[in-house]
Amino acid sequence: MPILNCFWYIWTNRLHHTTQNQIVKIQLAIMIRANDRYYLRIGLLVLFILHFSHVSVAQSTKLDSLWSVWKDEGQSDSKRLSAIDDIIWEGYLFRYPDSAFYFAGLQYEFALSNGDKKQMAKARNIQGISYTLRGDYPKSLEYHQLSLEIQEELKSKQGIAVSLTNIGLIYSNQGNYPKALIYLEKSLAINEEINDIRQIAAALSNLGLIYDKQENYPAALEYHLRSLAIHEELGDKEGISVSLGNIGRNYQFQGDYEKAFEYHNRSLAIRTELDNKLGIANSLSSIGFIYKQQEKYPEALEHYQRSLTINEAVDYKKGVASSLNSIGGVYQIQGDYRNALNYCKKGLDLAQTIEILEEQKAACECLYNAYKSTGNGNLALAYHEQMLVLDDSLMAKETSKQLQQMEFAKKVLQDSIATAEKERLAQEAYEADVREEKQTRNVFIGSSILLLLVAGGLFTRWKYVRKSKAIIEAERDRSDNLLLNILPEEIARELKENGRAEARDYEQVSILFTDFKSFTEHSARLSAADLVNEINHCFEAFDGIIEKYGIEKIKTIGDAYMAAGGLPIPVEDSVRHTVLAALDMQEFILRRKADKEAKGESGFEMRVGIHTGQVVAGIVGVKKFQYDIWGDTVNTASRIESSGEAGRVNISQQTYALLKDDPDFIFENRGKIDAKGKGSIDMFFVSKKEHVSS
């Protein structure tokens, strides 16, 4: 991901394995504070974000002091604006971006009342950053454009260059590289005009990284080399080390491992001299990758292990997960499946804990290959299914692109029809003039022949247009059906109309989880085909049940089924209907088990858990959309399920409180049950009386 100025070079390798959100946070921090006066403060802030998860007592005291300055009307306007600016940056922006947006609004209104356009531009920039941190790139663009307009009014070339870079980086984050290049090249031109050397180096690096993403490696290399030359001229060792790393990765992408090895080792030497721990770990990982590609597995393991040791020492969890998966991958290639399984299981556990999908997928792929190679088809299948789910979450925008392409085709078709109609009308007018002016038979015959030719051409064109329209309509219907299979109808409609769907907060949603008891042991007695058929049979029945009760299916993960009542459109009886759906699911599984046992076969037993509370729901994915939900309610619902018993429906205290007066249910108080990561939770078994209506 491109970064604006020299702190990209100082911190990029410390962030090589961070989440995309963390990278964006650091990147955007540098965007606003683009002058030397702020470099140290931003650097310290970066360290703070990476190494601490809570605000220290000293910082809390400082924020209280800054708040007192902001509220003191006796202070000068400049001091008050400086105070709220510091409050936003040091207290809220990276941890609570929505709160930062609110404070930036106060900053903007106060600056507006005083005619301080420089502070107004700063406030708009912060609001843009807030939306970027929340993943809302269109809104972020809107506010950065507002900031750019103010900078242009001020005729501040440095401010204009910063805003242009901000906008370019957002387009890059969206994958719109042509637009990103336009804005970043404009920023580079301004920085060259004002001779801001550090910003020139940063801009060259940004452009190089975008060309790397476009796989235009020669152009990318040219920019990286120019950036390196500037850092060497400045004597900036951190910048040199990062440029060397960028060049090494460029050669790595091209498959020139000899040159990649050379540049990564040069970068490693400087980082070692500077004692840049995470930079060292990053270089070691890159070198380990090269050794793996060269089939030098002992050397690859050595470098991955050294990288792992450093990541563990600085408690950089994403780096640890990546190193574990890399080591497991090498062992898997060598046929050492015991070590491969050991490392990749650890990598998966950690990646799930810190919710990093990329590393989860890498770990599942490693485990799938290892179990497949050892002949354990059932476990291989389970991890392969997880891998597919993760792949769906990581892939995006494919459906949206298809919709946009179809809308474009529709517009082209409409334009074509309109053009044909204009031609027809023009031709008719021409023929009328001919008939009026020339009454002779020869002219009449000639005109008639011409008319027939035009009519034939128009008829042929009309047939072509109708056929094209039918094809487009069929494709659109197919796309609509596909979209409705993976998204709720309301969300799909919003996506088609607006090209995006906003994430939404829901106050009361009932989350339902199911899980088959002793699935691994049970599946060991079935072939892979029989296992998939049995799970599919059960899940098809569940799909019919939730459709009956108006419950939304969220996803399946291996043998687990997840659904939710009360979204995307909240309804009054959603909690009740979710519980009824759960009870029907248990009844189906119990009947299925009895039928199979009557045939001498074994059947599944299942736990079901339900918890009700607040969630956030929206679309995730990079190539394929998936509607998903997040929040502590989801985690608690999972714990309620795992704390239940086979054949029963287990509900939380919150769900019970909403249904306790319903005469159609019978509740059995289980008391407080220990739930992993949640402590003791009041739980209840629920069953239904006879003749319960839905």
Phi, psi and omega in degrees: 000130184293148179231150193286302192232202193296338178289339168303319182286327181288324189247351187303320182281341171284345182250011188302326182252012180284168177291161179300322180298319179296319179297316179299321180300312181294315181304312185286335175301320181286331183303316186280311184273073190261018178240161188302331184300337185253355187305311184296319182297320180292318179301315178296322179296321177301312178302319182299315182296319186287327190252352181227147180247006179216160180280129181288165179298320181297318180293319179301319178297319180296319179296321176300318180295317179296321179296322178297321178295316181298320183280346183277103181291348178282344179284159178291155181301320182296321179292319180295317179294321177296323181294314182289329175299316179293322178302314182297311186289319189263348184242330193231323196305315187271342180253326180228073186298331178292323176292322177299322178299318179297313181295324177295328175296319176297317179300317182295313182298319180294316179295322178298318181294338180256003179067026181269088186291330179298316178290327176298317179297319178300315182297317179297322177299316180297320178296324175296318178299317180305316180291324178296318179297335178266005176079012180262083185293321178301316178294321178299316178301319181302314183284326176291328175295320177297319177296319179299318179300319179293318179298323178292324175296322179284345184058035178271105183296321179295316179296320178298316180299318180296314180296319178299320178295317179305312182294318178299319181292325178294317176299324177296317178299329179278354182084009178268076187292324178301315178292321179301317180297321180300311183290320182290326177291325174297317179297317178300317181299319180292316180297325176291324179295319181268001176059043175273094190300314182297319179291329175297315179298319180295318180297318178299319179295317178303313181296320178298319181294324178292317178296327174300316181296328179276001181064024172266074191292324177299315179295318180299316181299320179301315180293319180297320180293321177295320178296317178301317181300320179294316180297322178294322178294324179280345184072025182274097186294320178299313179299320178298315183297321181288319177299319177299319178296319178298318179294319178301317179294325178299312178295326178298315178299326182278353180084009178269081188289333179296312179289322178301317179299317181300311184289323178295322179292323175296318177296318180299320181298317180291318180296324177294318177299321181275356182057041177275093190303306183290329174296319177298314180300320180296314179298318179299319179297317180296318179294320177301321178298317180297315178300321179297317179295331179273004180064028173262077192290321177300317179294322178297315180298319180300313182289321177296321179294319178296320177297318178299316181301316180293315180300321177292322182296324180263007177057042178265093193295320180294321176297322178298313180300317179297317180296317179301315180294322179296316179297314178301322179297320179293316178299323180296318178297323181284350182086009177270080190287332178298310178292323179300312180297320181299309183290318183289328174295318176297318179298319180294315179303314182291318180297324177291324180296317182265004173058048176255106188294322182301314181287329174299316180296317180300318180293317180296323179295318177298314181293321178300311181296320182293313180293323178297318181292332180268004176082011179268081187294326183293314178291325176300317179298317181300315180286330177295321178295317177300320181297321179294319178298315179294323179297321177297321181290329182275335181271143187213166166067001183296314180296318180298318180297319179297318178298316180296321179295321179292321177297321178295316179298322178298317180296319178299317179298315179299318178297321181295317179296316180298319179296318179298320179295319177298318179297319179298313181296321179296320180293321178298318178297320179297315181296323178296319179296318180298315181296325181288321185273327184240111182258357183292156183297318182298317179295320179299315180298315179300319179295321180296317179299316179299319179299318179297319179298315179297317180299318178298318178296318179294321179297317178298318180294320179297319178297320179295316181297316180297318179296316179297319180296320179297320179296315181295319179298319179296318179295321179294319178298319179296318179294321178298316179297319178298317182296320181288342175285337184244348181227149172301151186302317182296319180291319179298320180296316180297321180297317181291322184285322187250351184078001180198161178228127182288142169292147185229148175266136176236131184281326186221099178232136179261118182264127181247127174239139170238155178202134180281132181288137177052045184299316183299314180295319181294318183292337180295340181269359182242152171288163181300318181296315180296322180296314180297318180297319181292315178298318181297320179299315180294315184291329175296320177296318179298321179301318179294323180294313183291331175294322178300320184263003178072032180262147182265122173287132180264305180185169169240143178229102184064241180263009180261144180235132184234132178217168182213139176252135179107009176210158001284349177246113179299134176231157189296319186262024186296322181296312180300314182295326178296318179293318178298320177299317179298317180295320177296322177299315179297319179299319179298314182296321179295318178295318180298317180296318180296318179298318182290321179294328177296336178265006181081014179252164179260148180236164181287150163248150190222143170259146175227135178228145180224135173222147184240135179177198183277143174216165168246133182235143179183187183262135174235162176133161179244331175230333177235130182287148170216129176277127185218167180229151182224161175133167181297333179301321180295314180297318180295319179300320178297319179292324178298319179296311184291342179267003182272193179233151179299137178085356182241161173251117184258129181234159181274170176302321182295319178291319178301317183299331181277344185239000190300333181266004180283118185289350183274356182242151173244129183246141178238109183289120179267353184078198181275128181241134178291129178237132184305124176078356183237354183077207181272131182232135174291128182228156182221140166274142180234142174220169183245149176282171179292152174064036176282130178266152180273000000 
